[in-house]
Amino acid sequence: MRRFVVALLATSALSVAAQAADMPAKAPVLKAAPIATYNWTGIYAGLNAGGGWGKGHFCTDAFAGGGSCANGDVADHNLSGWLGGGQLGYRYQWTSWVFGVEGMWDAARIKGDNPSPLTAAPNRVRGTKIKSLYSATGSVGYAWDRWLVYAKGGWAGARADLNADNLNAGGFTLQTSTNYNGYTVGGGVEAFIWQNLSLAIEYDYYSLRRGDILNLANSGGVVNPCSFCDVNARVHAVTARLNYKFGWP
């Protein structure tokens, strides 16, 4: 009897082991590593540098007191050069949309000149040199994790030197510094390259104008009935920008 019970138990144990061997083994559950999500909300500050080009325009020989530039000595010249400076701004991300405000100031050396087009006024050169560009803008963009595409626009200004040089014997030079006002529009692509450090490429267009007439004294200190008027400039700029966003992510 004892031998029969032992044999029955052994047979049952072998049967259970065989069934367990036939069951498929469960694969171990692996947890995916967490995906880093970049958040563009926050204050940022950075540096920028690049190049600019465009057109400068003014005319001279308008009489003091409101004369017209229609018959004046017109200066239309190509501008080119460099610019570099910094920016400070704030962005807020809502879902994938990113809204922002920014202030920017750049030192610049964007300049050009041209000879006088008047056959009655040979050996005269007119020139513009933009020494700084600055703006206050708003922006809207769309983010894909660490990538951001954005458009921007707002108020812009500049500081520029204007000159009208008479190169004839006994000639004189008219010079002035003036402030431009106008607007800027542009856009760019930006990406986080390391934690809270981002790199962007940006294009901006500036439409700038000084509408009043600038009455000047010549280089000899004698008041001359010659002025700069209809002063404006159109500038295109492409810059590389490096921004640091405070806070992480």
C-alpha positions, 0 to 999 in steps of 0.5 A: 500500500505504501509503495502504491501511494509513493508511486501515485505521488511521483506520477502526479509530480512528473505530470505537473512538471511536464505541464509547466515545461510546456507553458510559454515563459513570460518575457521580463517587463522592461520600463522605457527610459523617460523622454526629456521634454524641453520647456521654452517658458522662462527668461533668457539672455544671449549674444548675437553676431552677423551681417547686414546689407540694404539701401540708404537714401537721403537728399541734400540741397533743400533750402532751410525752412522747409525746402523740397528735396525734389531738385536736390542731390539724391544719395541712393547707395548700397549698404553692407557690414556687420552687427553684433550685440545682445538680447533679453527676453521672456517666453511662455509656452502653451501646449506647443505654441510659444509666445514671447517679448524681446529687447535687442541692441546691436553695435553695427558698422553697416555703411555705403556711399555714392557719388553725386548724380548731378552733372552740375555738382561733380566730385561730391560723395554722399554716405550713410553709416549705421552705428547701432540697431535696436528693437522691441519685438513680440514673437509667436512660434511653434515648438517640437520638443527642443526645436522652435520655429518663430516669427517676430515683429515690432518697433525698431530704431538706429543711430546713423552718421550722414555725410555729404562731402564736396571734394572740389577745391575749397569745398566743405563737408556736411555731417550729422548724426541722427536717430532713425525710427521704424519697424522690424519683422523677421523670424528664425529657427532655434534649438536647445543644444545643451540643457538650457543653452540654445542656438538660433539663426535669425533673419530680420528686415528693418524699415527705418526713417528720419522724416524731418529736415536737418539744417547744418553748418558746414565744416567751416562753421558757416551756416549753409542753406543745405540740409539732409532730408527724406532720410531713410534706410532699408536693412536686411540682417542675418545673425547667429544667436546664443541664448541662455534660458534661466531655469531647467528644463 
